[in-house]
């Protein structure tokens, strides 16, 4: 069972174990025995965070359920592309060819270069 935070009007914040199905229900204050509503406490680091960094965290949280695709997978799965994604660029045909002896040749590229 998870631990939830509750806030009593008279005695302040206290923590109690509760079942998941009871997470939204109020709990009884251990001191005065009155019902106290559940609260969600925010970390001080979040409150003091720079707005640009907070925005980046929010963006990451929103996008965490969407997997990142490589260019090939993205092209197959998604027809909408952002500008500059590189999908529309055609690959250049290589000028490499092999001789009958199996040696590599690059005609008109660099005739002085020795192939491996």
KAJOVEN-V619733 format. One record per residue. RES is the residue in one small letter. PHI is phi in degrees with one decimal (none if undefined). PSI is psi in whole degrees, 0 to 359 (999 if undefined). D_CENTER is the distance of its C-alpha to the mean C-alpha in Angstrom with 2 decimals. Layout:
# KAJOVEN-V619733
RES/PHI/PSI/D_CENTER
RES/PHI/PSI/D_CENTER
This chain:
# KAJOVEN-V619733
x/none/137/27.78
x/-79.4/159/25.31
x/-97.1/129/26.67
x/-116.7/154/26.49
x/-98.0/137/27.77
x/-130.0/157/30.74
x/-130.5/115/32.90
x/-84.2/141/36.63
x/-66.3/330/38.49
x/-93.5/322/41.18
x/-111.4/358/39.54
x/87.4/206/35.97
x/-82.3/138/32.76
x/-144.3/160/32.99
x/-115.2/141/30.78
x/-144.4/152/31.69
x/-78.1/141/30.60
x/-151.0/154/30.14
x/-71.3/157/29.30
x/-60.0/320/26.12
x/-69.4/342/28.36
x/-100.0/14/30.03
x/-65.7/329/26.95
x/-91.3/354/27.86
x/-84.7/150/31.56
x/-69.1/161/33.38
x/-124.2/161/34.77
x/-83.6/130/38.17
x/-65.4/132/38.58
x/-68.3/341/40.14
x/-94.9/311/42.70
x/-104.9/356/44.00
x/63.4/23/42.99
x/-99.3/157/41.70
x/-70.1/134/38.53
x/-123.9/136/35.56
x/-74.3/155/32.39
x/-75.9/142/28.95
x/-123.9/157/26.87
x/-113.6/113/23.25
x/-85.7/135/23.38
x/-100.5/138/20.87
x/-63.8/140/20.45
x/-60.8/332/22.59
x/-63.7/325/19.94
x/-68.7/319/17.92
x/-68.2/325/21.21
x/-89.5/359/22.24
x/-69.9/147/19.03
x/-62.4/143/19.52
x/-57.3/323/18.63
x/-67.0/321/16.61
x/-70.4/321/14.42
x/-62.0/318/14.21
x/-62.8/320/13.23
x/-63.4/319/10.34
x/-64.6/319/9.16
x/-63.4/320/9.95
x/-63.5/317/8.14
x/-64.0/320/4.68
x/-64.3/320/6.32
x/-67.3/326/7.70
x/-95.9/4/5.24
x/-67.8/337/3.70
x/-86.0/351/7.15
x/-101.2/116/7.44
x/-71.4/152/7.67
x/-83.1/135/8.32
x/-107.8/147/12.11
x/-74.2/171/14.80
x/-59.8/316/17.52
x/-64.8/312/19.84
x/-63.6/322/17.62
x/-65.2/319/16.43
x/-62.8/322/20.13
x/-74.8/325/21.10
x/-96.1/340/18.57
x/-140.8/124/18.33
x/-83.5/341/21.39
x/-93.3/125/19.94
x/-122.8/151/18.92
x/-81.8/159/18.30
x/-65.6/137/21.17
x/81.0/17/21.21
x/-77.8/343/18.85
x/92.4/357/21.80
x/-71.5/331/22.37
x/-85.0/354/25.70
x/-78.8/131/27.22
x/-86.6/139/29.90
x/-77.5/141/30.39
x/-77.9/141/33.79
x/-73.0/134/36.30
x/-70.1/144/37.28
x/-93.1/12/40.85
x/-79.1/137/41.15
x/-147.4/166/43.83
x/-110.7/144/45.84
x/-80.8/175/49.61
x/-63.0/333/51.84
x/-82.6/356/51.80
x/92.8/9/47.99
x/-86.0/149/47.45
x/-79.2/145/44.68
x/-138.2/141/45.85
x/-122.2/84/44.24
x/-64.7/138/46.95
x/61.0/16/47.08
x/-94.7/282/44.03
x/-141.1/88/45.42
x/-63.9/338/48.74
x/-83.0/349/49.24
x/-83.5/133/46.07
x/-92.1/130/46.71
x/-80.3/159/44.26
x/-90.3/999/43.07
